Amino acid sequence: MSALYPVFLDLRGRRAVVIGGGAVAEQKVHGLIAAGAHVTLVSPETTPPLADLARRGAIEIRCRPYRPGDLAGAWLAIAASDDRAVNEAAWAEAERVGVPLNAVDDLEHCSFIAPAIHREGDITVAVSTGGKSPALAVRLRQRIARLVGRAEARLCALLGELRPELAGRVPDARARTALWYEIVDSDVIEFVRRGDIEGARGRIEELLGPHPLSPSPFGRGGTVYLVGAGPGDPGLITAQGLELLRSAEVVVYDRLVSPALVAAAPASAERVFVGKHPHETGTRQQDINALLVDRARRGRRVIRLKGGDPFVFGRGAEECEALRTAGVPFQVIPGVTSATAVPAAAGIPVTHRGVASAFAVVAGHECDGRSDLDWDALARLPTLVVLMGLSALPDIVARLRAQGMAPDTPAAVIASGTLPEQRSVVGTLDDIAGLVARAGLEPPATVVIGEVVRVGVGLTHPVPELVSRA
């Protein structure tokens, strides 16, 4: 079958004929009734729910087999019979009288395909695989249903109410189109999700601006969203973060952000890399701050993608301070931090009942040379997690040993955590630095020290070297 032309039919008050009386026919009948069609069902036998619909006058049933002429006056027909001969006969009549026909699971006798449909209020999403895999269409519809729910339906209803008013207040068609996109890409839906419709109206009024007679009464400045991209695996970004990314006009990202996430932004979005590769200087923080302010002042929707969580060694607070000083609106979308996600991906819990009831997270650059950390306190904690600590590993070991931590304390280093190339080296405080050097691990890497390592790898004896790939 060649490419299909998708349409949404207005069946209100129109006659639709369903041939067959089983479970499949029942499903089709319910869909047609929901669309407002007047349904005639032709079948010698029917399911009890179909018979009940007929008793209540919701449908008409002709209790006999299909025969030519049953499609007379029909606007649409569905053959839901298991008999291919019936489908073929109905197809011949449909072609002769010009009635669109769908024969269930019989692609040869279809002039249209019935898609898998998700409805939420006035929003209807239809998925078709061209008849090749209805099961796949259903699964895709279920995924869409998780994205399009009651909040989106309520937002649709609100925007429909405001449409005539905005048409009058913003007469310029191009400006009005841009405004609609600004509204649906904004945080208006967050007010709707909280049930605050008046708050949503107020936010729309803010976007509309103070000059209703102006041809372009909005765009007083953009917004910056600091979005945690997670520890590496693109599937670990939050649903809210991904939703914002897909509406970005500018994406500012660092080295630890998955290329798949950068690709998830609209093709038209400006992409700016501000990370640094190993042994390179990279973009200065003040330059990143200036970039965010500049793009926002141009009225752009800026997504600042940061590996892990923006506020866990991500300098997110510095960027927020710069934006606040510049008067630029911003919002922080937390992310999954590698401090807990990477050990978990390697099977290591950072806490465990009876073993570790607390853990500390430190940055690797605080571990070599002069350090302000309280190493005596860190050495007494049940679990220590070090981010960006691969190069400082020998110094970390030396500081902890100097404060009395036992040399047989289990330790693990996980490189490229949560990614397909993840590698782990497990040993003790006494030998972990040598094991890691021999394994040739490269950053990004996460160091975990404490008895939880033994719990994670299921060992009850002294911990040996273990190099694994996820």
Solvent accessible surface area in square Angstrom, and as a share of the most:
residue,aa,sasa,rsa
1,M,114,0.51
2,S,95,0.61
3,A,105,0.82
4,L,74,0.37
5,Y,187,0.71
6,P,114,0.72
7,V,86,0.50
8,F,142,0.59
9,L,81,0.41
10,D,68,0.35
11,L,12,0.06
12,R,178,0.65
13,G,49,0.47
14,R,95,0.35
15,R,55,0.20
16,A,1,0.01
17,V,0,0.00
18,V,0,0.00
19,I,4,0.02
20,G,9,0.09
21,G,11,0.11
22,G,35,0.33
23,A,78,0.60
24,V,65,0.38
25,A,0,0.00
26,E,36,0.16
27,Q,119,0.53
28,K,41,0.18
29,V,0,0.00
30,H,87,0.39
31,G,35,0.33
32,L,12,0.06
33,I,57,0.29
34,A,78,0.61
35,A,29,0.22
36,G,30,0.29
37,A,9,0.07
38,H,119,0.53
39,V,5,0.03
40,T,5,0.03
41,L,0,0.00
42,V,1,0.01
43,S,8,0.05
44,P,83,0.52
45,E,141,0.63
46,T,42,0.24
47,T,27,0.16
48,P,107,0.68
49,P,61,0.38
50,L,0,0.00
51,A,30,0.23
52,D,50,0.26
53,L,12,0.06
54,A,32,0.25
55,R,179,0.65
56,R,161,0.59
57,G,62,0.59
58,A,41,0.32
59,I,13,0.06
60,E,85,0.38
61,I,35,0.18
62,R,71,0.26
63,C,99,0.59
64,R,51,0.19
65,P,90,0.57
66,Y,26,0.10
67,R,138,0.50
68,P,102,0.64
69,G,44,0.42
70,D,4,0.02
71,L,0,0.00
72,A,66,0.51
73,G,72,0.69
74,A,13,0.10
75,W,96,0.34
76,L,8,0.04
77,A,0,0.00
78,I,9,0.04
79,A,0,0.00
80,A,13,0.10
81,S,25,0.16
82,D,152,0.79
83,D,69,0.36
84,R,139,0.51
85,A,68,0.53
86,V,37,0.21
87,N,1,0.01
88,E,99,0.45
89,A,44,0.34
90,A,0,0.00
91,W,61,0.21
92,A,52,0.40
93,E,5,0.02
94,A,1,0.01
95,E,98,0.44
96,R,161,0.59
97,V,76,0.44
98,G,64,0.62
99,V,11,0.07
100,P,56,0.35
101,L,0,0.00
102,N,9,0.05
103,A,1,0.01
104,V,35,0.20
105,D,112,0.58
106,D,3,0.02
107,L,65,0.33
108,E,139,0.62
109,H,20,0.09
110,C,10,0.06
111,S,56,0.36
112,F,47,0.20
113,I,29,0.15
114,A,37,0.29
115,P,47,0.30
116,A,11,0.09
117,I,62,0.32
118,H,23,0.10
119,R,115,0.42
120,E,40,0.18
121,G,62,0.60
122,D,121,0.63
123,I,39,0.20
124,T,44,0.26
125,V,41,0.24
126,A,41,0.32
127,V,19,0.11
128,S,59,0.38
129,T,32,0.19
130,G,18,0.18
131,G,26,0.25
132,K,158,0.67
133,S,37,0.24
134,P,76,0.48
135,A,72,0.56
136,L,88,0.44
137,A,5,0.04
138,V,48,0.28
139,R,138,0.50
140,L,57,0.28
141,R,65,0.24
142,Q,67,0.30
143,R,134,0.49
144,I,44,0.22
145,A,38,0.30
146,R,178,0.65
147,L,110,0.55
148,V,28,0.16
149,G,22,0.21
150,R,179,0.65
151,A,12,0.10
152,E,34,0.15
153,A,15,0.11
154,R,103,0.37
155,L,16,0.08
156,C,48,0.29
157,A,50,0.39
158,L,5,0.02
159,L,25,0.13
160,G,45,0.43
161,E,109,0.49
162,L,14,0.07
163,R,145,0.53
164,P,97,0.61
165,E,84,0.38
166,L,3,0.01
167,A,43,0.34
168,G,60,0.58
169,R,53,0.19
170,V,0,0.00
171,P,91,0.57
172,D,61,0.32
173,A,61,0.48
174,R,209,0.76
175,A,10,0.08
176,R,59,0.22
177,T,73,0.42
178,A,48,0.37
179,L,0,0.00
180,W,35,0.12
181,Y,141,0.54
182,E,48,0.22
183,I,1,0.01
184,V,68,0.39
185,D,41,0.21
186,S,11,0.07
187,D,36,0.19
188,V,0,0.00
189,I,17,0.09
190,E,40,0.18
191,F,45,0.19
192,V,0,0.00
193,R,96,0.35
194,R,158,0.58
195,G,53,0.51
196,D,59,0.30
197,I,56,0.28
198,E,127,0.57
199,G,19,0.18
200,A,0,0.00
201,R,83,0.30
202,G,35,0.34
203,R,47,0.17
204,I,5,0.03
205,E,79,0.35
206,E,90,0.40
207,L,17,0.09
208,L,2,0.01
209,G,6,0.06
210,P,83,0.52
211,H,120,0.53
212,P,53,0.33
213,L,170,0.84
214,S,35,0.23
215,P,90,0.57
216,S,63,0.41
217,P,6,0.04
218,F,32,0.13
219,G,42,0.40
220,R,165,0.60
221,G,31,0.30
222,G,7,0.07
223,T,25,0.15
224,V,0,0.00
225,Y,6,0.02
226,L,0,0.00
227,V,0,0.00
228,G,0,0.00
229,A,3,0.03
230,G,1,0.01
231,P,23,0.14
232,G,7,0.07
233,D,50,0.26
234,P,47,0.30
235,G,63,0.61
236,L,65,0.32
237,I,16,0.08
238,T,45,0.26
239,A,84,0.65
240,Q,61,0.27
241,G,0,0.00
242,L,42,0.21
243,E,78,0.35
244,L,17,0.09
245,L,0,0.00
246,R,123,0.45
247,S,23,0.15
248,A,4,0.03
249,E,73,0.33
250,V,0,0.00
251,V,0,0.00
252,V,0,0.00
253,Y,43,0.16
254,D,30,0.16
255,R,82,0.30
256,L,75,0.37
257,V,9,0.05
258,S,14,0.09
259,P,110,0.69
260,A,57,0.44
261,L,7,0.03
262,V,15,0.09
263,A,74,0.57
264,A,35,0.27
265,A,6,0.04
266,P,42,0.26
267,A,105,0.81
268,S,106,0.68
269,A,9,0.07
270,E,55,0.25
271,R,84,0.31
272,V,30,0.17
273,F,80,0.33
274,V,8,0.05
275,G,11,0.11
276,K,117,0.50
277,H,89,0.40
278,P,65,0.41
279,H,195,0.87
280,E,99,0.44
281,T,122,0.71
282,G,32,0.31
283,T,56,0.33
284,R,134,0.49
285,Q,22,0.10
286,Q,102,0.45
287,D,57,0.29
288,I,9,0.05
289,N,27,0.14
290,A,61,0.48
291,L,28,0.14
292,L,0,0.00
293,V,17,0.10
294,D,51,0.26
295,R,35,0.13
296,A,1,0.01
297,R,157,0.57
298,R,151,0.55
299,G,31,0.30
300,R,66,0.24
301,R,27,0.10
302,V,0,0.00
303,I,0,0.00
304,R,8,0.03
305,L,0,0.00
306,K,7,0.03
307,G,20,0.19
308,G,8,0.07
309,D,20,0.10
310,P,0,0.00
311,F,111,0.46
312,V,53,0.30
313,F,88,0.37
314,G,18,0.17
315,R,130,0.47
316,G,1,0.01
317,A,64,0.50
318,E,72,0.32
319,E,0,0.00
320,C,6,0.04
321,E,108,0.49
322,A,25,0.20
323,L,0,0.00
324,R,152,0.55
325,T,117,0.68
326,A,28,0.21
327,G,63,0.60
328,V,10,0.06
329,P,76,0.47
330,F,57,0.24
331,Q,59,0.26
332,V,42,0.24
333,I,4,0.02
334,P,87,0.55
335,G,15,0.14
336,V,53,0.30
337,T,30,0.17
338,S,26,0.17
339,A,3,0.02
340,T,52,0.30
341,A,15,0.11
342,V,6,0.03
343,P,0,0.00
344,A,66,0.51
345,A,47,0.37
346,A,28,0.21
347,G,43,0.41
348,I,4,0.02
349,P,44,0.28
350,V,19,0.11
351,T,59,0.35
352,H,79,0.35
353,R,230,0.84
354,G,86,0.83
355,V,57,0.33
356,A,5,0.04
357,S,112,0.72
358,A,43,0.33
359,F,73,0.30
360,A,20,0.15
361,V,46,0.26
362,V,8,0.05
363,A,3,0.02
364,G,2,0.01
365,H,122,0.54
366,E,60,0.27
367,C,0,0.00
368,D,66,0.34
369,G,54,0.52
370,R,213,0.78
371,S,26,0.17
372,D,114,0.59
373,L,52,0.26
374,D,88,0.45
375,W,17,0.06
376,D,64,0.33
377,A,34,0.27
378,L,15,0.08
379,A,13,0.10
380,R,169,0.62
381,L,57,0.28
382,P,46,0.29
383,T,0,0.00
384,L,1,0.01
385,V,0,0.00
386,V,0,0.00
387,L,13,0.06
388,M,98,0.44
389,G,0,0.00
390,L,28,0.14
391,S,105,0.68
392,A,4,0.03
393,L,3,0.02
394,P,84,0.53
395,D,44,0.23
396,I,0,0.00
397,V,21,0.12
398,A,57,0.44
399,R,60,0.22
400,L,0,0.00
401,R,97,0.35
402,A,82,0.64
403,Q,79,0.35
404,G,61,0.59
405,M,19,0.08
406,A,47,0.37
407,P,57,0.36
408,D,90,0.46
409,T,19,0.11
410,P,0,0.00
411,A,0,0.00
412,A,0,0.00
413,V,0,0.00
414,I,1,0.00
415,A,5,0.04
416,S,20,0.13
417,G,6,0.06
418,T,22,0.13
419,L,45,0.23
420,P,114,0.72
421,E,91,0.41
422,Q,8,0.03
423,R,55,0.20
424,S,8,0.05
425,V,0,0.00
426,V,3,0.02
427,G,0,0.00
428,T,16,0.09
429,L,1,0.01
430,D,106,0.55
431,D,57,0.30
432,I,0,0.00
433,A,32,0.25
434,G,34,0.33
435,L,8,0.04
436,V,11,0.06
437,A,77,0.59
438,R,173,0.63
439,A,20,0.16
440,G,45,0.43
441,L,15,0.08
442,E,126,0.56
443,P,70,0.44
444,P,51,0.32
445,A,6,0.05
446,T,7,0.04
447,V,0,0.00
448,V,0,0.00
449,I,1,0.01
450,G,4,0.04
451,E,77,0.35
452,V,0,0.00
453,V,0,0.00
454,R,51,0.19
455,V,53,0.31
456,G,25,0.24
457,V,38,0.22
458,G,61,0.59
459,L,52,0.26
460,T,117,0.68
461,H,135,0.60
462,P,119,0.75
463,V,8,0.04
464,P,76,0.47
465,E,84,0.38
466,L,79,0.39
467,V,61,0.35
468,S,46,0.30
469,R,169,0.62
470,A,87,0.67
